[in-house]
Amino acid sequence: MDRSNLPPLRSLPRIFVPGVTIELGLMELPEAELHKLRHVLRLGTGASFLVLPGDGSMWLGQLSGRDANILERCPDPPSAARSVRLAIGLPKPESLEEVVRMGTELGVDHFTIFTARRSVPKWDEKKWAARLTRLATIAREAAEVCFRGKLPTFQVLGSLKETLSAYPDAIVLSELEGVPVTLGDRLPPGLGDATLIIGPEGGWATDEVAQIGDRGVTLGPLVLRVDTAAVTAIAQTQVRG
C-alpha cells in the first residue's frame, strides 16, 4: 500500500479490539469503538486509523460504514524499556485512577491492588467489580494515547502479606527515615523485569513494616503523595543505563 499520503503512524487514531483475530479485509467494529470513531473523533468513511488486538501487533484500517477495512499489518508499536509490575495498597479512587493512567503510559504491564492496613476505601465484591471495569477503561484509553500495543492486566489480593508472597523479589517503597538503599540500588541488572510495591495514603502499619523487613527502598528525603511516589518509581525503572 502507498503510505505517501498518510501521516506518521503514531499520529493516527488508535483503537483496541482485545481478543479479536485480525485478518486483511472487512472487520465489523465493536459498537463502542465505532461510536468513538464516528461520533467522538468524527471520522468519515475512508479515514485511516490503527487497530490493536492487544497482542502487540498493529494494523492499518480505513473506516467503511460500520466496518474497518484492514489494509495491512504495520510494524509493531514500541514497548517500554523494562517490564514493570506495580502492586499498590488500595488508595482513594482518584489516586488509584491517576496511578493506573500514568502507569499505563509509562509501560506498566500488570497492576496488583491489595488492601493495606491503612487503606481508606473498603469495597465489597460488587464495588470491586465496578472499580476494576473503570480502571480497565482508563488503562485502555491511556494505552491508545501512548502508542503501546498491549493492555495492562489487573489482579486483586487481600493484603501486603499475600502480595509479598506472590512477588518474593519485589522492591518495596519505604516511608521510614534513614533507609540507606535507593530504588536504583535494587533494580535488576540490565533491563530485567521489576516489581514495585507501594503503600496507601496512610503509609505502612507497624506490622507491615516488619513484613517488609530489608526489602524497603527510598525515593529520597521528601514525603511524596502515593500517586507521585508511584509514578516517580515507575519512571526510574525505565531509565536506560
Secondary structure, DSSP 8 states (H G I E B T S, - for coil): ---TTS--GGGS-EEE-TT----SEEEE--HHHHHIIIIIS---TT-EEEEE-SSS-EEEEEEETTEEEEEEEE------SS-EEEEEE---HHHHHHHHHHHHHTTEEEEEEE--TT------HHHHHHHHHHHHHHHHHHHHHHT-SS--EEEEES-HHHHHHH-TT-EEE---TT---BHHHHS-STT--EEEEE--TT---HHHHHHHGGGEEBS-SS---HHHHHHHHHHHHT---
